[in-house]
Amino acid sequence: MNGSSVGCPRQAISPGLVETEFIMRTGRSPEAARQLYQEMPSLQPDDVTDSLIHALSAPPSVQVNIHAVACV
């Protein structure tokens, strides 16, 4: 079902690596997690939030199909 046909457009936010405590649930130590985030560019949760707000605040005439978010 196409959500836009019922007034509910679809949005897809595809962030890269985001620095959260989620990685701790993979069994890594806090030190290993810190090292990973230091070695690889990562986004902050607020970066993803800002992207979501941007996509959702677009006027109805604008459709955001894919919104890829990456750390630079």
Secondary structure as the mmCIF struct_conf table of DSSP 4:
data_model
#
loop_
_struct_conf.conf_type_id
_struct_conf.id
_struct_conf.beg_label_comp_id
_struct_conf.beg_label_asym_id
_struct_conf.beg_label_seq_id
_struct_conf.end_label_comp_id
_struct_conf.end_label_asym_id
_struct_conf.end_label_seq_id
HELX_RH_3T_P HELX_RH_3T_P1 GLY A 3 VAL A 6
TURN_TY1_P TURN_TY1_P1 GLY A 7 GLY A 7
STRN STRN1 ILE A 13 PRO A 15
STRN STRN2 VAL A 18 VAL A 18
BEND BEND1 THR A 20 THR A 20
HELX_RH_3T_P HELX_RH_3T_P2 GLU A 21 THR A 26
TURN_TY1_P TURN_TY1_P2 GLY A 27 GLY A 27
HELX_RH_AL_P HELX_RH_AL_P1 PRO A 30 GLU A 39
BEND BEND2 MET A 40 MET A 40
STRN STRN3 LEU A 43 LEU A 43
HELX_RH_AL_P HELX_RH_AL_P2 PRO A 45 LEU A 56
TURN_TY1_P TURN_TY1_P3 SER A 57 SER A 57
BEND BEND3 ALA A 58 ALA A 58
TURN_TY1_P TURN_TY1_P4 PRO A 60 SER A 61
STRN STRN4 HIS A 67 VAL A 69
#
